[in-house]
Amino acid sequence: EAYSMMFPRPRQDSIDSLSCAEDDIAAITHQTLLIHGREDCLVPYDQVALKIHGLIITSELHVIGECGHWSTVEHTQKVNSLLSDFLNR
């Protein structure tokens, strides 16, 4: 409900235009790194990241505790380490 209130129509139309169909997400075959803050109240990880992780069979998901929406700001070193490890494989 809180999310819906943030993006009332017609503003929601712009958000909808940025989304991808689940079939398109599931078709991703490349190794995929997903990073999400456990305490993200704007985009809850259990409603978004877990779903995407389930759709992309080659994905790995890292949920960072004590972290809200801005994982790159709140846990910069952790995120950079995850990215570096992922990209250097």
N, C-alpha and C positions, 0 to 999 in steps of 0.2 A: 504494500500500500504506500509506504514511504517513497519507494522508487517511482511509482506511478504519479505521485503528487509532484515529484521533481520535474517530470516531463509530460505535462498535459498537452493534449492536441492543440494546435498543430505542431508543437515542438517535438512530439513523439515521432512524427513522420520523418524528421531528419535522423533521429536515432535509428528508426527501422531501416532506413536506407543504408546504414552502415553495417547491418547484420548480415550473416551468412546462413545459408540453409544448412541444416544438420547433415544432409547427404554430402554437401560440399566439404564440410569439416571432416567427416568420416573418410572422405576420399584422399585426405592428406597421407602420403606414404613416407615422407621424410621424417627423420628423427626430429622430435619437437620437444622443446623445453617449456614447461609451464611453471610459473612462479606466482604464488598468491599469498596474501596476508590472511592469517586465520581470523583476525578480528576486523576484517574489512566489512564495514556496515553498508557501504554503497553497493558493492558487488559481492555478495556472500559466496565464499569459496565452495560451500557445499551445494550451492545452486548453480554455479557457473563452472568453476575450475574442475570439479569432479565430473561434471557432465562432459565437458570438452575432453578431459583425460580418458573418459570411457569411449568417446567417439574416435579418437586418434590412437590406433593400436600401437604406434611407435612412439608414443609420448611418455615423458616422465614428468611427474608433478612434485613440486617442492612447496609445501605449505609452511610458511614462516610464522612461528608463534610470537605473541606480543607485537603484532604487526597489523596495521590497518590497510588502507587503500594504497598508500604510497610506499610500497616495499623498496623501491630504488632509492628513496630518500631516507626512510626509517631504518633500513638495514643495508646501506650501500655496500659495505665490505662483503657481506654474505652474498648479496645478489651478484656482485662482480666476481666473486669466487665461483659461484654456480655457473655463470656465463662463461668465464674463462675455461673452467673444466669442460664444459659442454662443447665449446668451440674448438678446443685443442685435442679432441679425441681423434 
